[in-house]
Amino acid sequence: MPDATRAGPPSFAALATRLLPSVVSVIDLDAGSAMVGHEAGRAPKTTAGEAPGASLGAGFVVDERGHVVTNRHVLGPAARIRVQLADGRELGARLVGHDAQTDLAVLRVEGGGEKLPALALGDSDRLLVGDWVLAVGSPFGLGHSLSAGIVSAKGRRDLLEPAVGYWNFIQTDAAINPGNSGGPLVDLDGRVVGISTAMRSDAHGIAFAIPVNTLKAVLPSLIEKGRVARSWIGIFIDPVTEEVAAKQGLPKARGAVVSRLVEGGPAERADLREGDVITAFDGRNLDGPDDLPWLVSTVAVGRTVGMRIWRDGTERELKVKTTEKPADAP
């Protein structure tokens, strides 16, 4: 008879029972047999599936209205979508909103006549390297599969090519394969801390998830408007070199140096100048230039925001009023 007091690895059985009813397999009826996933370091990769209408990815329910989050790259440009529940039922779904720069999309399940259980969203900023996490998805069409691992690293950037987007990945050794895309990465309390998105096909135990705080910043806009209205101040930036830091009298090289201003843009009107070093924006200190685009983009459009800069060896405070980012802005 097994010894119930024997020490050993944790069992995730109770947690799996809670999670699975909230996770769906996403089926694009127009996509044939392709299963789509992101491969770190390369453009989105397509892997052959088993049959037309096979699961292309995963998603999870975020509210009682039946909104489901998944990855944008899971869906075709004019997808006819169905989702499969853990009990095998399939329901129709429609695309509510999507955002290429975060690779996130929101569906709404139609029909079924019932409220699907939603997963709680956690706080990815509080996630620690070494924390246990579980990934749920449909790897290679194997719906509602669960894998476990730890957080291997945080803040991984520039993993996808082309490097267009607001990337700030959680790295995990929980198994993520084609078909896991869009599924939840959860902590041991069952809260979503990330969205499984990419993997390294040439390695084992190296996979990546979008932090849930990225989702929380864009989810209301995706549901209400179908898109993300991003704020913008009209600047181009570069890293702060040791030479620039010494010239500006900065204690260390950090922040972002303004390399160019958009003529007539919000930053120019706020008297920001080329060569200024931005060290804080909206009360948040900047470690490097990658921090600034995300902070700017998530400020409400039309809001006046403070920023701290260094110019000619002197620290200064400026105020800038954001506008909506033009569609053709890089």
C-alpha positions as a printed Julia matrix, in Angstrom:
330×3 Matrix{Float64}:
   0.0    0.0     0.0
   1.46   3.4    -0.96
   2.8    5.55    1.87
   0.78   8.78    1.82
   3.41  10.53    3.93
   6.29   9.81    1.54
   8.0   12.96    0.29
   8.15  13.46   -3.45
   7.36  15.8    -6.35
   4.08  17.71   -6.08
   0.97  16.34   -7.74
  -0.86  18.75  -10.04
  -3.97  16.58  -10.31
  -6.28  18.86   -8.3
  -5.05  21.92  -10.18
  -5.53  20.21  -13.54
  -9.14  19.43  -12.61
  -9.73  23.15  -11.97
  -7.94  24.37  -15.1
  -9.13  22.09  -17.88
 -12.79  23.26  -18.09
 -11.53  26.8   -18.77
  -9.1   25.85  -21.55
 -10.16  25.32  -25.17
  -8.61  23.98  -28.33
  -8.91  26.53  -31.14
  -9.88  25.21  -34.56
  -9.66  27.36  -37.71
 -12.04  25.71  -40.17
 -10.35  27.42  -43.13
  -6.79  26.46  -42.25
  -6.81  22.85  -43.38
  -4.29  20.68  -41.59
  -1.71  23.24  -40.54
  -0.73  23.74  -36.93
   0.93  27.09  -36.41
   3.48  28.11  -33.81
   6.19  30.69  -33.31
   9.75  29.45  -33.33
  12.15  31.67  -31.39
  14.7   33.3   -33.66
  12.68  32.8   -36.82
   9.48  33.87  -38.53
   6.25  32.01  -37.65
   6.61  28.36  -38.58
   3.96  25.99  -39.94
   3.99  22.31  -39.05
   1.79  19.7   -40.71
  -1.15  18.5   -38.67
  -3.19  15.35  -38.92
  -6.46  16.27  -40.6
  -8.41  19.23  -42.01
  -9.91  21.22  -39.18
  -7.32  19.94  -36.71
  -6.61  22.02  -33.63
  -4.26  24.88  -34.43
  -3.73  26.14  -30.94
  -5.29  26.75  -27.59
  -7.01  29.47  -25.61
  -8.56  30.12  -22.25
 -11.74  31.75  -20.96
 -11.21  35.12  -19.23
 -14.74  36.18  -18.26
 -18.3   34.9   -17.84
 -19.32  36.45  -21.17
 -17.33  33.74  -22.95
 -14.34  35.78  -24.08
 -11.37  33.56  -24.9
  -7.75  34.71  -25.21
  -5.39  33.12  -27.71
  -2.44  34.11  -29.93
  -3.07  36.12  -33.06
  -0.75  33.89  -35.09
  -3.04  30.92  -34.41
  -5.77  32.4   -36.62
  -5.98  32.97  -40.35
  -6.86  36.42  -41.76
 -10.57  35.56  -42.19
 -10.92  32.61  -39.9
 -14.08  30.6   -39.32
 -13.45  29.42  -35.79
 -14.66  26.71  -33.47
 -13.43  25.87  -30.02
 -13.38  22.46  -28.42
 -14.03  22.11  -24.7
 -12.38  19.59  -22.38
 -15.5   17.38  -22.52
 -15.21  17.13  -26.31
 -18.02  19.51  -27.27
 -17.37  22.01  -30.05
 -18.86  25.51  -30.09
 -18.71  28.31  -32.63
 -16.63  31.38  -31.89
 -15.99  34.73  -33.54
 -12.98  36.99  -33.55
 -13.62  40.03  -31.33
 -10.26  41.77  -31.56
  -6.6   41.19  -32.28
  -3.25  42.93  -32.01
  -0.24  41.93  -34.1
   2.29  43.79  -31.97
   1.54  41.71  -28.88
   0.41  38.62  -30.87
  -2.81  38.46  -28.84
  -6.39  37.87  -29.95
  -9.77  37.65  -28.24
 -12.58  35.34  -29.35
 -16.13  35.1   -28.09
 -17.71  31.69  -27.79
 -21.19  31.53  -29.32
 -23.89  29.05  -28.42
 -23.88  26.4   -25.77
 -26.32  28.24  -23.52
 -24.03  28.19  -20.52
 -21.38  30.26  -18.81
 -17.93  28.81  -19.19
 -15.67  29.0   -16.12
 -13.04  31.71  -16.39
  -9.44  31.62  -15.21
  -8.16  34.33  -12.88
  -5.37  36.55  -14.18
  -2.31  36.76  -11.94
   0.59  39.24  -11.79
   3.57  38.31  -13.97
   5.7   41.05  -12.39
   5.67  39.07   -9.14
   6.72  35.85  -10.85
  10.17  34.65   -9.73
  12.78  32.63  -11.56
  12.42  29.12  -10.16
   8.65  29.31   -9.57
   6.62  26.29  -10.68
   4.34  26.84  -13.7
   2.0   24.66  -15.74
   1.22  24.96  -19.45
  -2.08  23.73  -20.89
  -2.7   23.45  -24.62
  -3.11  21.23  -27.67
   0.41  20.19  -28.74
   0.32  18.52  -32.16
  -3.47  18.37  -31.91
  -3.46  16.5   -28.58
  -6.14  18.61  -26.92
  -6.02  19.67  -23.28
  -2.53  18.4   -22.53
  -0.76  19.61  -19.42
   2.97  20.02  -18.81
   4.89  21.33  -15.8
   8.16  23.16  -15.34
   9.7   26.22  -13.78
  10.28  29.82  -14.77
  13.75  29.7   -16.31
  14.18  33.43  -16.94
  12.23  36.65  -17.44
  12.53  39.63  -19.76
  13.64  37.75  -22.87
  13.48  40.08  -25.88
  14.3   40.03  -29.6
  13.44  36.34  -29.93
  11.18  36.59  -32.96
  12.03  37.79  -36.44
  11.09  40.27  -37.65
  11.59  41.96  -34.27
   8.41  44.02  -34.48
   6.3   44.05  -31.37
   6.33  44.5   -27.64
   8.24  41.37  -26.66
   9.17  40.65  -23.07
   8.93  36.89  -22.75
   8.89  34.55  -19.79
  11.2   31.6   -20.47
  10.09  28.24  -19.12
  11.11  24.6   -19.36
   7.46  23.48  -19.28
   6.97  21.66  -22.59
   5.48  23.99  -25.24
   5.07  22.67  -28.8
   3.14  23.63  -31.96
  -0.5   23.68  -30.86
   0.27  25.04  -27.38
   0.17  28.59  -28.72
  -2.45  30.7   -26.96
  -2.82  28.36  -24.01
  -2.36  29.53  -20.44
   0.79  29.34  -18.37
  -0.41  29.24  -14.76
   1.07  29.34  -11.27
   0.33  26.88   -8.49
  -2.68  28.95   -7.39
  -4.25  28.43  -10.82
  -3.77  32.06  -11.9
  -2.68  32.81  -15.45
   0.81  34.32  -15.47
   1.53  33.98  -19.18
   0.31  32.96  -22.63
   2.34  30.21  -24.34
   3.66  31.6   -27.61
   7.02  30.35  -28.89
   9.53  27.52  -28.66
  13.02  26.57  -29.78
  12.7   23.6   -32.11
  16.43  22.88  -31.89
  16.44  22.61  -28.09
  14.67  20.91  -25.22
  13.2   22.79  -22.29
  13.36  26.25  -23.86
   9.96  27.83  -24.48
   8.47  31.29  -24.13
   5.25  32.91  -22.93
   3.85  36.44  -23.12
   3.55  37.88  -19.58
  -0.06  38.14  -18.44
   0.48  41.8   -17.51
   0.92  42.5   -21.22
  -2.49  40.92  -21.79
  -4.09  42.9   -18.97
  -2.87  46.17  -20.52
  -4.58  45.51  -23.87
  -7.52  43.22  -23.04
 -10.15  45.95  -22.35
  -9.34  47.67  -25.64
  -9.44  44.41  -27.61
 -12.87  43.56  -26.21
 -14.38  47.03  -26.51
 -12.77  48.3   -29.74
 -11.43  45.22  -31.47
  -7.99  46.77  -31.61
  -5.44  48.5   -29.41
  -5.35  52.31  -29.53
  -1.74  53.04  -28.57
  -0.4   56.32  -27.31
   2.63  57.89  -28.94
   5.05  60.77  -28.43
   6.94  60.73  -31.73
  10.56  59.85  -30.99
  13.25  57.42  -32.11
  15.63  56.14  -29.46
  18.95  54.36  -29.03
  20.74  52.71  -26.1
  22.74  54.94  -23.77
  26.45  54.24  -24.26
  29.11  54.81  -21.62
  30.28  57.8   -23.66
  26.8   59.37  -23.66
  26.39  58.68  -19.94
  29.71  60.36  -19.15
  28.83  63.39  -21.3
  25.47  63.79  -19.54
  26.88  63.21  -16.07
  24.81  60.06  -15.52
  26.07  57.79  -12.71
  25.66  54.79  -15.07
  24.57  54.07  -18.63
  20.81  53.58  -18.46
  17.64  54.91  -20.03
  17.16  55.84  -23.69
  18.84  58.55  -25.76
  16.66  60.46  -28.24
  18.14  59.97  -31.72
  15.4   61.68  -33.74
  12.14  63.55  -33.25
   9.07  63.36  -35.46
   8.5   66.86  -36.76
   5.46  68.44  -35.09
   5.0   65.43  -32.81
   4.17  65.5   -29.08
   7.8   65.18  -27.98
   8.95  68.09  -30.13
   6.11  70.24  -28.79
   7.19  69.28  -25.26
  10.72  70.66  -25.99
  12.41  67.25  -26.0
  15.59  67.43  -28.08
  17.89  65.07  -29.92
  20.6   63.85  -27.57
  18.41  64.06  -24.45
  18.55  60.97  -22.26
  15.18  59.84  -20.9
  15.68  58.08  -17.55
  12.08  57.9   -16.3
   8.62  58.04  -17.86
   5.34  58.38  -15.98
   7.11  57.71  -12.7
   8.83  54.51  -13.93
  12.62  54.36  -14.1
  14.1   53.05  -17.35
  16.85  50.47  -17.28
  17.27  50.47  -21.03
  15.65  51.66  -24.27
  13.43  48.56  -24.56
  11.42  49.69  -21.52
  10.24  52.97  -23.04
   8.09  51.92  -26.07
   5.86  49.7   -23.92
   5.45  52.34  -21.2
   4.57  55.0   -23.77
   2.15  52.73  -25.64
   0.12  51.86  -22.53
  -0.47  55.42  -21.32
  -3.97  56.66  -22.12
  -4.19  58.64  -25.35
  -4.4   62.37  -24.63
  -2.87  62.13  -21.17
  -0.15  64.54  -20.0
   2.75  62.55  -18.6
   5.91  63.54  -16.76
   9.34  62.33  -17.81
  12.78  62.81  -16.36
  15.63  63.64  -18.73
  19.32  64.55  -18.67
  20.48  67.39  -20.93
  23.89  69.08  -20.91
  24.78  67.36  -17.65
  21.65  68.51  -15.85
  18.59  66.52  -14.79
  15.28  68.08  -15.86
  11.55  67.35  -15.76
   9.38  67.68  -18.86
   5.68  67.11  -19.53
   4.41  65.56  -22.74
   0.83  65.06  -23.93
   0.37  61.77  -25.77
  -1.57  61.34  -29.0
  -2.8   58.16  -30.7
  -0.06  56.41  -32.63
  -0.53  56.89  -36.38
  -1.16  53.73  -38.36
   2.0   54.28  -40.44
   4.29  55.01  -37.48
   7.09  52.46  -36.94
